[in-house]
Amino acid sequence: MTILVTDCPRCGATKTTFDIYTFNNLGGKTYNGKHVLEAFSVCRHCQRGTIFNAAQKDGVTDTYFKDPNNAFARLMGSLNDVITIVSHVTTQNMSTIAPPKSIPENVEKVFKEGAIALSGNCPNAACAMFRTCLDLASKDIINHKKFVKEPTKKQKDFLSGRLEFLFENGALADKLKLYMECVRKAGNIGIHEGVLDMDDANDLLDFTTIFLEEMYSEPAKIAQAIERTNARRKKKTSEV
């Protein structure tokens, strides 16, 4: 049986031996230009399984990665001679919730964290992250939009005051008010009381998605459509 020596993410044992039971060739996927695969293994220390993401080492022939179950079974010695452990499969790999398009990078990062927490059955953590999406997005609006009357320091610093200011000054559509209040209040409960459940988290996912699509995705889609239309018209004019 092929073996691997590395740290166990399940029991914390360092440089322990794993028995490798099977490989999943990820085909065309690469890591820094190297072939990659998944290796299902069992730790000899705790007898629990882990799926490792592994990449081809420099100088190692591609042959191993064409049929890893056969090629590695004949390997004399440790799998460490031919592969490098990149990571292991965790709940992060379970999240299939894509963030809305065209949102700021910092908001997207936090949204993904909330989606991972949701996939891992951690509703309070998920709701806290969705509230943070609202916090970051509202700061983005208030810092980059010009207003007739500038917000006070309190309105800039606190989410409740910031949202109230943005609604009063027409920077947010009134139809979003109920959604935003739900996200803000439930997020606070998740942070301070920790009593939310998965239904609450799924609601906040929906509300946060609606808000981000309204603020970023839809305007970007319209702008792209206008750009395509202008490009077609310019092309037609030049052809006349």
Buried (B, 14 or more C-beta within 10 A) or exposed (E): EBBBEBEBBBEEBEEBBBBBEBBBBBEEEEBEEBBBBBBBBBBEBBEEEBBBBBBBEEEBEEEBBEEBBEBBEEBEEBBBEBBBBEBBBEEBBBBEBEBBEBBBEBBBBBBBBBBBBBBBEBBBBBBBBBBBBBBBBBBBBBEEEEEEEEBEEEBBEEBBBBBBBBBEBEBBEEEBBEBBEBBBEBBBBBBEEEEBEEEBBBBBBBBBBBBBBBBBBBEBEEEEEEEEEEEEEEEEEEEE
